[in-house]
């Protein structure tokens, strides 16, 4: 782990992990503060995200998750692509038994978009 206990003031492009404690069967993170940019209009998109996984031998370190989610702030991406990318990064970093990411893009033009990625 390179960010826990340090003064980091920049987004990260990856997640960090620590050894999973015995008998931890499910981890759930939620955030109302995920922002990105519409790849067509360039307008900001605000989303909430729920990340749930079943640890195997590793758990995601939450400070790195906060900095990882920050990395999407100025990136153009559709909600569906964000959900898939976040799920893939959790899978890469923690190698969980399962991962589920639900991303809810808040109302824009009267429509709420909910995208789910499961690995």
N, CA, C and O atoms as a GROMACS GRO file, in nm:
protein
  476
    1UNK      N    1   0.084  -0.118   0.000
    1UNK     CA    2   0.000   0.000   0.000
    1UNK      C    3   0.089   0.124   0.000
    1UNK      O    4   0.183   0.135   0.079
    2UNK      N    5   0.058   0.215  -0.087
    2UNK     CA    6   0.142   0.334  -0.098
    2UNK      C    7   0.074   0.462  -0.053
    2UNK      O    8   0.141   0.564  -0.036
    3UNK      N    9  -0.060   0.461  -0.034
    3UNK     CA   10  -0.128   0.586  -0.001
    3UNK      C   11  -0.180   0.594   0.143
    3UNK      O   12  -0.195   0.704   0.196
    4UNK      N   13  -0.206   0.482   0.205
    4UNK     CA   14  -0.258   0.484   0.341
    4UNK      C   15  -0.156   0.546   0.435
    4UNK      O   16  -0.040   0.505   0.439
    5UNK      N   17  -0.199   0.646   0.509
    5UNK     CA   18  -0.110   0.715   0.602
    5UNK      C   19  -0.025   0.822   0.538
    5UNK      O   20   0.062   0.879   0.604
    6UNK      N   21  -0.049   0.852   0.411
    6UNK     CA   22   0.027   0.957   0.344
    6UNK      C   23  -0.067   1.069   0.301
    6UNK      O   24  -0.188   1.050   0.294
    7UNK      N   25  -0.011   1.184   0.273
    7UNK     CA   26  -0.086   1.301   0.230
    7UNK      C   27  -0.090   1.303   0.077
    7UNK      O   28  -0.006   1.367   0.013
    8UNK      N   29  -0.186   1.234   0.020
    8UNK     CA   30  -0.199   1.225  -0.126
    8UNK      C   31  -0.305   1.323  -0.172
    8UNK      O   32  -0.416   1.324  -0.118
    9UNK      N   33  -0.273   1.405  -0.269
    9UNK     CA   34  -0.367   1.505  -0.319
    9UNK      C   35  -0.382   1.495  -0.471
    9UNK      O   36  -0.380   1.595  -0.542
   10UNK      N   37  -0.396   1.373  -0.517
   10UNK     CA   38  -0.412   1.350  -0.659
   10UNK      C   39  -0.493   1.221  -0.679
   10UNK      O   40  -0.492   1.133  -0.594
   11UNK      N   41  -0.561   1.211  -0.792
   11UNK     CA   42  -0.634   1.086  -0.819
   11UNK      C   43  -0.537   0.972  -0.848
   11UNK      O   44  -0.421   0.994  -0.883
   12UNK      N   45  -0.588   0.849  -0.833
   12UNK     CA   46  -0.508   0.729  -0.862
   12UNK      C   47  -0.575   0.651  -0.973
   12UNK      O   48  -0.698   0.654  -0.987
   13UNK      N   49  -0.496   0.580  -1.051
   13UNK     CA   50  -0.552   0.502  -1.160
   13UNK      C   51  -0.567   0.354  -1.125
   13UNK      O   52  -0.594   0.271  -1.213
   14UNK      N   53  -0.550   0.320  -0.997
   14UNK     CA   54  -0.560   0.181  -0.956
   14UNK      C   55  -0.606   0.173  -0.810
   14UNK      O   56  -0.603   0.272  -0.737
   15UNK      N   57  -0.648   0.054  -0.770
   15UNK     CA   58  -0.686   0.028  -0.631
   15UNK      C   59  -0.575  -0.048  -0.560
   15UNK      O   60  -0.503  -0.127  -0.620
   16UNK      N   61  -0.564  -0.023  -0.431
   16UNK     CA   62  -0.469  -0.096  -0.348
   16UNK      C   63  -0.546  -0.190  -0.256
   16UNK      O   64  -0.667  -0.174  -0.237
   17UNK      N   65  -0.477  -0.286  -0.199
   17UNK     CA   66  -0.543  -0.388  -0.118
   17UNK      C   67  -0.461  -0.422   0.005
   17UNK      O   68  -0.344  -0.385   0.017
   18UNK      N   69  -0.526  -0.493   0.096
   18UNK     CA   70  -0.460  -0.548   0.215
   18UNK      C   71  -0.513  -0.690   0.235
   18UNK      O   72  -0.617  -0.724   0.180
   19UNK      N   73  -0.444  -0.772   0.312
   19UNK     CA   74  -0.490  -0.910   0.333
   19UNK      C   75  -0.628  -0.913   0.400
   19UNK      O   76  -0.653  -0.842   0.497
   20UNK      N   77  -0.716  -0.994   0.346
   20UNK     CA   78  -0.852  -1.005   0.400
   20UNK      C   79  -0.848  -1.074   0.536
   20UNK      O   80  -0.780  -1.175   0.554
   21UNK      N   81  -0.921  -1.018   0.632
   21UNK     CA   82  -0.928  -1.086   0.762
   21UNK      C   83  -1.013  -1.213   0.752
   21UNK      O   84  -1.102  -1.223   0.667
   22UNK      N   85  -0.985  -1.307   0.838
   22UNK     CA   86  -1.061  -1.431   0.841
   22UNK      C   87  -1.209  -1.400   0.864
   22UNK      O   88  -1.244  -1.310   0.940
   23UNK      N   89  -1.293  -1.476   0.799
   23UNK     CA   90  -1.438  -1.470   0.816
   23UNK      C   91  -1.505  -1.343   0.764
   23UNK      O   92  -1.621  -1.318   0.796
   24UNK      N   93  -1.437  -1.263   0.687
   24UNK     CA   94  -1.500  -1.148   0.622
   24UNK      C   95  -1.562  -1.201   0.493
   24UNK      O   96  -1.490  -1.242   0.401
   25UNK      N   97  -1.694  -1.201   0.485
   25UNK     CA   98  -1.763  -1.265   0.373
   25UNK      C   99  -1.818  -1.168   0.269
   25UNK      O  100  -1.847  -1.209   0.157
   26UNK      N  101  -1.834  -1.041   0.303
   26UNK     CA  102  -1.887  -0.945   0.207
   26UNK      C  103  -1.841  -0.806   0.246
   26UNK      O  104  -1.841  -0.769   0.364
   27UNK      N  105  -1.802  -0.728   0.145
   27UNK     CA  106  -1.763  -0.588   0.165
   27UNK      C  107  -1.850  -0.504   0.072
   27UNK      O  108  -1.869  -0.539  -0.044
   28UNK      N  109  -1.901  -0.395   0.125
   28UNK     CA  110  -1.986  -0.305   0.045
   28UNK      C  111  -1.941  -0.162   0.066
   28UNK      O  112  -1.936  -0.113   0.179
   29UNK      N  113  -1.907  -0.096  -0.044
   29UNK     CA  114  -1.874   0.047  -0.043
   29UNK      C  115  -1.987   0.120  -0.116
   29UNK      O  116  -2.045   0.067  -0.210
   30UNK      N  117  -2.017   0.241  -0.071
   30UNK     CA  118  -2.111   0.325  -0.147
   30UNK      C  119  -2.062   0.468  -0.143
   30UNK      O  120  -2.003   0.513  -0.045
   31UNK      N  121  -2.088   0.538  -0.252
   31UNK     CA  122  -2.048   0.678  -0.262
   31UNK      C  123  -2.150   0.753  -0.345
   31UNK      O  124  -2.198   0.702  -0.446
   32UNK      N  125  -2.181   0.873  -0.302
   32UNK     CA  126  -2.270   0.962  -0.377
   32UNK      C  127  -2.191   1.063  -0.457
   32UNK      O  128  -2.249   1.154  -0.517
   33UNK      N  129  -2.060   1.050  -0.461
   33UNK     CA  130  -1.973   1.154  -0.516
   33UNK      C  131  -1.889   1.110  -0.634
   33UNK      O  132  -1.770   1.140  -0.640
   34UNK      N  133  -1.948   1.039  -0.728
   34UNK     CA  134  -1.874   0.999  -0.846
   34UNK      C  135  -1.912   1.093  -0.960
   34UNK      O  136  -2.029   1.103  -0.998
   35UNK      N  137  -1.815   1.160  -1.014
   35UNK     CA  138  -1.843   1.250  -1.127
   35UNK      C  139  -1.758   1.209  -1.246
   35UNK      O  140  -1.647   1.158  -1.232
   36UNK      N  141  -1.813   1.234  -1.362
   36UNK     CA  142  -1.745   1.208  -1.489
   36UNK      C  143  -1.798   1.309  -1.590
   36UNK      O  144  -1.869   1.403  -1.554
   37UNK      N  145  -1.764   1.288  -1.715
   37UNK     CA  146  -1.804   1.381  -1.820
   37UNK      C  147  -1.873   1.302  -1.931
   37UNK      O  148  -1.826   1.194  -1.970
   38UNK      N  149  -1.982   1.354  -1.981
   38UNK     CA  150  -2.050   1.290  -2.094
   38UNK      C  151  -1.957   1.293  -2.214
   38UNK      O  152  -1.906   1.399  -2.250
   39UNK      N  153  -1.934   1.177  -2.278
   39UNK     CA  154  -1.842   1.173  -2.391
   39UNK      C  155  -1.896   1.242  -2.517
   39UNK      O  156  -1.821   1.268  -2.611
   40UNK      N  157  -2.024   1.272  -2.520
   40UNK     CA  158  -2.084   1.337  -2.636
   40UNK      C  159  -2.094   1.488  -2.616
   40UNK      O  160  -2.051   1.566  -2.702
   41UNK      N  161  -2.152   1.529  -2.503
   41UNK     CA  162  -2.178   1.672  -2.481
   41UNK      C  163  -2.069   1.743  -2.403
   41UNK      O  164  -2.057   1.866  -2.410
   42UNK      N  165  -1.988   1.668  -2.328
   42UNK     CA  166  -1.886   1.729  -2.243
   42UNK      C  167  -1.942   1.783  -2.112
   42UNK      O  168  -1.868   1.840  -2.033
   43UNK      N  169  -2.071   1.765  -2.089
   43UNK     CA  170  -2.131   1.811  -1.965
   43UNK      C  171  -2.097   1.716  -1.850
   43UNK      O  172  -2.074   1.597  -1.872
   44UNK      N  173  -2.094   1.769  -1.728
   44UNK     CA  174  -2.064   1.682  -1.614
   44UNK      C  175  -2.179   1.586  -1.586
   44UNK      O  176  -2.296   1.622  -1.598
   45UNK      N  177  -2.144   1.464  -1.549
   45UNK     CA  178  -2.240   1.364  -1.504
   45UNK      C  179  -2.211   1.333  -1.358
   45UNK      O  180  -2.096   1.310  -1.321
   46UNK      N  181  -2.313   1.333  -1.276
   46UNK     CA  182  -2.300   1.300  -1.135
   46UNK      C  183  -2.368   1.167  -1.109
   46UNK      O  184  -2.480   1.143  -1.153
   47UNK      N  185  -2.298   1.080  -1.038
   47UNK     CA  186  -2.348   0.945  -1.015
   47UNK      C  187  -2.323   0.902  -0.871
   47UNK      O  188  -2.239   0.958  -0.801
   48UNK      N  189  -2.398   0.802  -0.831
   48UNK     CA  190  -2.367   0.731  -0.708
   48UNK      C  191  -2.325   0.591  -0.749
   48UNK      O  192  -2.361   0.542  -0.856
   49UNK      N  193  -2.249   0.527  -0.663
   49UNK     CA  194  -2.198   0.394  -0.695
   49UNK      C  195  -2.201   0.307  -0.571
   49UNK      O  196  -2.171   0.352  -0.460
   50UNK      N  197  -2.237   0.181  -0.591
   50UNK     CA  198  -2.229   0.080  -0.486
   50UNK      C  199  -2.140  -0.032  -0.539
   50UNK      O  200  -2.163  -0.086  -0.647
   51UNK      N  201  -2.038  -0.064  -0.462
   51UNK     CA  202  -1.943  -0.169  -0.498
   51UNK      C  203  -1.954  -0.275  -0.390
   51UNK      O  204  -1.933  -0.248  -0.272
   52UNK      N  205  -1.986  -0.396  -0.431
   52UNK     CA  206  -2.001  -0.504  -0.335
   52UNK      C  207  -1.921  -0.624  -0.386
   52UNK      O  208  -1.931  -0.661  -0.503
   53UNK      N  209  -1.841  -0.682  -0.297
   53UNK     CA  210  -1.762  -0.798  -0.339
   53UNK      C  211  -1.748  -0.898  -0.226
   53UNK      O  212  -1.763  -0.864  -0.108
   54UNK      N  213  -1.718  -1.020  -0.265
   54UNK     CA  214  -1.694  -1.129  -0.171
   54UNK      C  215  -1.543  -1.154  -0.170
   54UNK      O  216  -1.489  -1.209  -0.265
   55UNK      N  217  -1.476  -1.113  -0.062
   55UNK     CA  218  -1.330  -1.126  -0.060
   55UNK      C  219  -1.284  -1.270  -0.068
   55UNK      O  220  -1.351  -1.363  -0.022
   56UNK      N  221  -1.169  -1.286  -0.128
   56UNK     CA  222  -1.101  -1.415  -0.130
   56UNK      C  223  -0.985  -1.402  -0.032
   56UNK      O  224  -0.996  -1.441   0.084
   57UNK      N  225  -0.873  -1.347  -0.078
   57UNK     CA  226  -0.758  -1.327   0.010
   57UNK      C  227  -0.723  -1.180   0.030
   57UNK      O  228  -0.637  -1.148   0.111
   58UNK      N  229  -0.790  -1.090  -0.044
   58UNK     CA  230  -0.758  -0.948  -0.038
   58UNK      C  231  -0.883  -0.863  -0.020
   58UNK      O  232  -0.992  -0.902  -0.061
   59UNK      N  233  -0.863  -0.747   0.042
   59UNK     CA  234  -0.969  -0.646   0.054
   59UNK      C  235  -0.918  -0.515  -0.005
   59UNK      O  236  -0.799  -0.485   0.000
   60UNK      N  237  -1.010  -0.438  -0.060
   60UNK     CA  238  -0.976  -0.308  -0.118
   60UNK      C  239  -0.955  -0.207  -0.006
   60UNK      O  240  -1.034  -0.200   0.088
   61UNK      N  241  -0.849  -0.132  -0.015
   61UNK     CA  242  -0.820  -0.026   0.082
   61UNK      C  243  -0.903   0.096   0.045
   61UNK      O  244  -0.898   0.142  -0.069
   62UNK      N  245  -0.980   0.150   0.140
   62UNK     CA  246  -1.080   0.253   0.110
   62UNK      C  247  -1.023   0.388   0.066
   62UNK      O  248  -1.086   0.457  -0.014
   63UNK      N  249  -0.907   0.427   0.118
   63UNK     CA  250  -0.850   0.555   0.072
   63UNK      C  251  -0.812   0.546  -0.075
   63UNK      O  252  -0.832   0.641  -0.150
   64UNK      N  253  -0.757   0.434  -0.116
   64UNK     CA  254  -0.724   0.419  -0.258
   64UNK      C  255  -0.851   0.418  -0.343
   64UNK      O  256  -0.849   0.465  -0.456
   65UNK      N  257  -0.961   0.364  -0.289
   65UNK     CA  258  -1.088   0.367  -0.361
   65UNK      C  259  -1.135   0.511  -0.382
   65UNK      O  260  -1.178   0.547  -0.491
   66UNK      N  261  -1.126   0.591  -0.279
   66UNK     CA  262  -1.165   0.732  -0.290
   66UNK      C  263  -1.083   0.803  -0.397
   66UNK      O  264  -1.138   0.877  -0.478
   67UNK      N  265  -0.953   0.779  -0.398
   67UNK     CA  266  -0.866   0.843  -0.497
   67UNK      C  267  -0.888   0.785  -0.637
   67UNK      O  268  -0.874   0.856  -0.737
   68UNK      N  269  -0.921   0.658  -0.645
   68UNK     CA  270  -0.951   0.595  -0.774
   68UNK      C  271  -1.079   0.654  -0.834
   68UNK      O  272  -1.083   0.687  -0.952
   69UNK      N  273  -1.183   0.667  -0.752
   69UNK     CA  274  -1.308   0.725  -0.802
   69UNK      C  275  -1.287   0.869  -0.846
   69UNK      O  276  -1.352   0.915  -0.940
   70UNK      N  277  -1.198   0.940  -0.780
   70UNK     CA  278  -1.166   1.078  -0.818
   70UNK      C  279  -1.110   1.082  -0.960
   70UNK      O  280  -1.126   1.182  -1.030
   71UNK      N  281  -1.044   0.976  -1.004
   71UNK     CA  282  -0.979   0.977  -1.135
   71UNK      C  283  -1.078   0.988  -1.251
   71UNK      O  284  -1.038   1.018  -1.363
   72UNK      N  285  -1.205   0.963  -1.225
   72UNK     CA  286  -1.306   0.972  -1.331
   72UNK      C  287  -1.358   1.114  -1.351
   72UNK      O  288  -1.433   1.139  -1.446
   73UNK      N  289  -1.322   1.204  -1.266
   73UNK     CA  290  -1.380   1.339  -1.264
   73UNK      C  291  -1.379   1.409  -1.399
   73UNK      O  292  -1.480   1.467  -1.438
   74UNK      N  293  -1.271   1.405  -1.470
   74UNK     CA  294  -1.259   1.476  -1.598
   74UNK      C  295  -1.256   1.381  -1.717
   74UNK      O  296  -1.221   1.422  -1.828
   75UNK      N  297  -1.292   1.257  -1.694
   75UNK     CA  298  -1.286   1.158  -1.802
   75UNK      C  299  -1.420   1.140  -1.870
   75UNK      O  300  -1.522   1.124  -1.802
   76UNK      N  301  -1.423   1.143  -2.001
   76UNK     CA  302  -1.547   1.115  -2.072
   76UNK      C  303  -1.578   0.965  -2.069
   76UNK      O  304  -1.495   0.883  -2.110
   77UNK      N  305  -1.698   0.930  -2.021
   77UNK     CA  306  -1.738   0.790  -2.017
   77UNK      C  307  -1.888   0.779  -1.995
   77UNK      O  308  -1.948   0.859  -1.923
   78UNK      N  309  -1.948   0.679  -2.058
   78UNK     CA  310  -2.088   0.648  -2.034
   78UNK      C  311  -2.099   0.571  -1.902
   78UNK      O  312  -2.003   0.507  -1.859
   79UNK      N  313  -2.216   0.578  -1.838
   79UNK     CA  314  -2.240   0.511  -1.710
   79UNK      C  315  -2.210   0.362  -1.720
   79UNK      O  316  -2.151   0.304  -1.628
   80UNK      N  317  -2.251   0.300  -1.827
   80UNK     CA  318  -2.230   0.155  -1.845
   80UNK      C  319  -2.082   0.120  -1.847
   80UNK      O  320  -2.039   0.020  -1.789
   81UNK      N  321  -2.003   0.203  -1.914
   81UNK     CA  322  -1.859   0.180  -1.921
   81UNK      C  323  -1.793   0.201  -1.785
   81UNK      O  324  -1.700   0.128  -1.748
   82UNK      N  325  -1.841   0.301  -1.709
   82UNK     CA  326  -1.784   0.324  -1.576
   82UNK      C  327  -1.810   0.204  -1.485
   82UNK      O  328  -1.719   0.160  -1.414
   83UNK      N  329  -1.932   0.152  -1.485
   83UNK     CA  330  -1.963   0.036  -1.401
   83UNK      C  331  -1.872  -0.081  -1.436
   83UNK      O  332  -1.818  -0.147  -1.348
   84UNK      N  333  -1.856  -0.107  -1.564
   84UNK     CA  334  -1.772  -0.219  -1.608
   84UNK      C  335  -1.626  -0.197  -1.572
   84UNK      O  336  -1.558  -0.291  -1.530
   85UNK      N  337  -1.577  -0.075  -1.589
   85UNK     CA  338  -1.436  -0.047  -1.558
   85UNK      C  339  -1.406  -0.060  -1.409
   85UNK      O  340  -1.303  -0.114  -1.370
   86UNK      N  341  -1.497  -0.010  -1.327
   86UNK     CA  342  -1.477  -0.019  -1.182
   86UNK      C  343  -1.480  -0.165  -1.138
   86UNK      O  344  -1.396  -0.207  -1.058
   87UNK      N  345  -1.574  -0.243  -1.189
   87UNK     CA  346  -1.580  -0.386  -1.155
   87UNK      C  347  -1.453  -0.458  -1.197
   87UNK      O  348  -1.401  -0.542  -1.123
   88UNK      N  349  -1.402  -0.426  -1.314
   88UNK     CA  350  -1.279  -0.490  -1.362
   88UNK      C  351  -1.160  -0.454  -1.275
   88UNK      O  352  -1.073  -0.538  -1.250
   89UNK      N  353  -1.153  -0.330  -1.228
   89UNK     CA  354  -1.041  -0.289  -1.142
   89UNK      C  355  -1.050  -0.356  -1.005
   89UNK      O  356  -0.948  -0.395  -0.949
   90UNK      N  357  -1.170  -0.370  -0.951
   90UNK     CA  358  -1.186  -0.443  -0.823
   90UNK      C  359  -1.141  -0.587  -0.843
   90UNK      O  360  -1.071  -0.643  -0.758
   91UNK      N  361  -1.181  -0.647  -0.953
   91UNK     CA  362  -1.142  -0.785  -0.983
   91UNK      C  363  -0.990  -0.796  -0.994
   91UNK      O  364  -0.930  -0.888  -0.939
   92UNK      N  365  -0.927  -0.702  -1.066
   92UNK     CA  366  -0.782  -0.704  -1.084
   92UNK      C  367  -0.709  -0.690  -0.952
   92UNK      O  368  -0.616  -0.765  -0.923
   93UNK      N  369  -0.752  -0.593  -0.870
   93UNK     CA  370  -0.680  -0.562  -0.747
   93UNK      C  371  -0.702  -0.664  -0.637
   93UNK      O  372  -0.606  -0.706  -0.571
   94UNK      N  373  -0.826  -0.705  -0.615
   94UNK     CA  374  -0.857  -0.788  -0.499
   94UNK      C  375  -0.877  -0.935  -0.531
   94UNK      O  376  -0.875  -1.019  -0.441
   95UNK      N  377  -0.897  -0.968  -0.659
   95UNK     CA  378  -0.925  -1.106  -0.699
   95UNK      C  379  -1.034  -1.169  -0.612
   95UNK      O  380  -1.014  -1.277  -0.557
   96UNK      N  381  -1.150  -1.101  -0.599
   96UNK     CA  382  -1.256  -1.153  -0.514
   96UNK      C  383  -1.327  -1.273  -0.577
   96UNK      O  384  -1.310  -1.302  -0.696
   97UNK      N  385  -1.405  -1.341  -0.496
   97UNK     CA  386  -1.487  -1.452  -0.548
   97UNK      C  387  -1.595  -1.398  -0.643
   97UNK      O  388  -1.629  -1.461  -0.743
   98UNK      N  389  -1.647  -1.281  -0.610
   98UNK     CA  390  -1.745  -1.215  -0.697
   98UNK      C  391  -1.739  -1.065  -0.671
   98UNK      O  392  -1.696  -1.021  -0.565
   99UNK      N  393  -1.783  -0.988  -0.770
   99UNK     CA  394  -1.791  -0.843  -0.755
   99UNK      C  395  -1.915  -0.795  -0.830
   99UNK      O  396  -1.950  -0.845  -0.936
  100UNK      N  397  -1.981  -0.697  -0.770
  100UNK     CA  398  -2.099  -0.635  -0.832
  100UNK      C  399  -2.088  -0.485  -0.813
  100UNK      O  400  -2.068  -0.437  -0.702
  101UNK      N  401  -2.101  -0.411  -0.922
  101UNK     CA  402  -2.096  -0.265  -0.918
  101UNK      C  403  -2.227  -0.214  -0.977
  101UNK      O  404  -2.265  -0.250  -1.088
  102UNK      N  405  -2.296  -0.129  -0.900
  102UNK     CA  406  -2.417  -0.064  -0.949
  102UNK      C  407  -2.391   0.085  -0.950
  102UNK      O  408  -2.366   0.146  -0.846
  103UNK      N  409  -2.395   0.143  -1.068
  103UNK     CA  410  -2.371   0.285  -1.085
  103UNK      C  411  -2.503   0.350  -1.127
  103UNK      O  412  -2.566   0.309  -1.224
  104UNK      N  413  -2.544   0.452  -1.051
  104UNK     CA  414  -2.668   0.524  -1.082
  104UNK      C  415  -2.632   0.666  -1.120
  104UNK      O  416  -2.586   0.745  -1.037
  105UNK      N  417  -2.652   0.697  -1.246
  105UNK     CA  418  -2.625   0.832  -1.295
  105UNK      C  419  -2.750   0.916  -1.267
  105UNK      O  420  -2.861   0.880  -1.307
  106UNK      N  421  -2.730   1.028  -1.197
  106UNK     CA  422  -2.843   1.110  -1.154
  106UNK      C  423  -2.912   1.176  -1.272
  106UNK      O  424  -2.860   1.180  -1.384
  107UNK      N  425  -3.028   1.228  -1.245
  107UNK     CA  426  -3.116   1.282  -1.349
  107UNK      C  427  -3.046   1.385  -1.437
  107UNK      O  428  -2.984   1.480  -1.390
  108UNK      N  429  -3.058   1.359  -1.565
  108UNK     CA  430  -3.016   1.456  -1.666
  108UNK      C  431  -3.113   1.438  -1.781
  108UNK      O  432  -3.125   1.328  -1.836
  109UNK      N  433  -3.182   1.543  -1.818
  109UNK     CA  434  -3.283   1.533  -1.923
  109UNK      C  435  -3.401   1.448  -1.881
  109UNK      O  436  -3.470   1.391  -1.965
  110UNK      N  437  -3.425   1.439  -1.749
  110UNK     CA  438  -3.540   1.364  -1.697
  110UNK      C  439  -3.516   1.215  -1.688
  110UNK      O  440  -3.610   1.141  -1.657
  111UNK      N  441  -3.395   1.166  -1.713
  111UNK     CA  442  -3.369   1.023  -1.713
  111UNK      C  443  -3.260   0.988  -1.612
  111UNK      O  444  -3.155   1.053  -1.606
  112UNK      N  445  -3.288   0.885  -1.533
  112UNK     CA  446  -3.187   0.828  -1.444
  112UNK      C  447  -3.138   0.699  -1.510
  112UNK      O  448  -3.218   0.618  -1.556
  113UNK      N  449  -3.006   0.681  -1.514
  113UNK     CA  450  -2.948   0.560  -1.574
  113UNK      C  451  -2.887   0.477  -1.462
  113UNK      O  452  -2.811   0.529  -1.380
  114UNK      N  453  -2.920   0.348  -1.458
  114UNK     CA  454  -2.858   0.255  -1.362
  114UNK      C  455  -2.791   0.145  -1.442
  114UNK      O  456  -2.855   0.076  -1.521
  115UNK      N  457  -2.661   0.130  -1.421
  115UNK     CA  458  -2.584   0.028  -1.491
  115UNK      C  459  -2.522  -0.066  -1.389
  115UNK      O  460  -2.468  -0.022  -1.287
  116UNK      N  461  -2.530  -0.196  -1.415
  116UNK     CA  462  -2.475  -0.298  -1.325
  116UNK      C  463  -2.372  -0.381  -1.399
  116UNK      O  464  -2.394  -0.423  -1.513
  117UNK      N  465  -2.260  -0.404  -1.334
  117UNK     CA  466  -2.156  -0.492  -1.387
  117UNK      C  467  -2.125  -0.597  -1.281
  117UNK      O  468  -2.099  -0.563  -1.165
  118UNK      N  469  -2.128  -0.723  -1.319
  118UNK     CA  470  -2.098  -0.833  -1.227
  118UNK      C  471  -1.993  -0.923  -1.289
  118UNK      O  472  -2.001  -0.960  -1.406
  119UNK      N  473  -1.895  -0.957  -1.208
  119UNK     CA  474  -1.789  -1.047  -1.253
  119UNK      C  475  -1.774  -1.160  -1.152
  119UNK      O  476  -1.690  -1.248  -1.171
   0.00000   0.00000   0.00000
